[in-house]
């Protein structure tokens, strides 16, 4: 009997303990109340308003998800070119999104069509906007080759619609990415009922939609107009507010608008090209993977496709596609996107077809000692310009600023409807340890300021310094400007002591192209080109940062 009571008592204690443990560890449901105060959320009478339906970031048009992680950035194999500019180092990148293909001619033509419709080239105020966005189709010309068919047709003929766009400079690629951000978010607002249907077709040139303007000064979106005229009748309000108690426009906290489309960083591009997600091999983890696909060769070893080339590249002198009737890669110049199998991330043509612009300013070294997380060289921090009335300054048709590039091409720095940007100043840098100035492109690139014992306020270090002596790379400094008549004046740097072409205006491009041998198909390879110039073998694709969890699966599973 005592034994039976003892067992019953032990069982009772175990049940109570389990119940107490479960109740202590069970999380409360704070979906409708504050974890900080217990106050009710989204109440009509007041309190914090937020979007409880926002689970995770939606995947933008054209993008695929790239789960972040660690990898060996740089080239582990032999370096017969002796560039010594891609030494292996361990890096970690956050999760992000990337275009599954390169930006195609059709995608870019949509951009040009929008610019032509909104900023008519026949209008003198906007003529240079369109001219600055058009790719350089003359890149196909060769003094000892007949390529006029590409010069005249490659960009606009429907036969090349799904081919990667080329002749686009790094600056033009950035402007396309900015335009794409605004058009995607404008459509999201329209579909969710926060803007009038088809408002994007009815506004004036100086009243175009800008995501930053909408988030920072929503009442100034679409030029500050509250309604438009259609068919002689005044239409409903362009912008609509939330129906909750705040009555505000959509904000970041609503989780509705997507982050910016942009160029991928070099670290992101290389990580995405390697496609390590499907492999668990130690040598691969240590950087031994040579191509976006698995294996050490450019031909397929699979039974059904054995011998087929896995990318579009130059296979030998005078051999851009193989023998007629039995072509090695099916293309002599670029190939239609998705002509080859994707890598494990679902990305097409991360080797071959066209090389691709990335965001980084080129330097021969990757300074992993200073940073090994989301590495990127090229930060130029800016802020919204504020007028005397305390409001942000919106670019108008009369205040467009044009930049004259080194090659003489003129581009618009901002489009009407966007917020004017200015460099950050002491208000943002005072007593900060992360950054001390706006332009950080040449930070720790080997110049005297990068050394351990440099003292920026010591007179003995600063005496006699010129703008050239402060630079690590004494590249030529050409200048181009327009005189009062609009004629371009070009002044070439004829100094005899220039030893490099590297400066803050050269950008990295990655991946091999249809013009390159297989040596350049290795994702670790890196080259550079002036950001305001274009070629017939460099294209680009866009990326987008991910907000929230590292994995699309959400929280880590508990075992």
Secondary structure, DSSP 8 states (H G I E B T S, - for coil): -HHHHHHHHHHHHHHHHHHHHHHHHS----SSB-TTT--BSSBTTBS----TT--S----TTEEEE--EEEEESB-S--TT-----B-EEEEE--EEEESS--BHHHHHHHHHHHHHHS-TTSTTTHHHHHHHS--GGGG-BTTB--HHHHHHTTT-GGGTTBB--S--HHHHHHHHHHHHHHHHHHHHHHTTSB-TTGGGTS-GGG---HHHHHH-GGGGGGG-SEEEETTEEEEESB---SSTT-----GGGT-S---EEE--HHHHHHHHHTGGG---HHIIIII--SSSSSSSSB--STTTTT-BSS----BTTBSSEETTEESSS-SS--BTTSS---TTS---SSSSSEEEEEEE--S---TTT--BS--S--B-EEE-B-TTSSB-B--TTS--EEE-TTS-EEESS-TTSB-EEE--HHHHTT-SS-SSSB-TTTTSSSGGGSTT--TT-HHHHTT--TTTT-SS-----EEEE-TTS-EEEE----TT-----STTEEEEES--TTS-GGGGSTT-EEEEETT---SSEE--EEEE--S-SSTT-S----
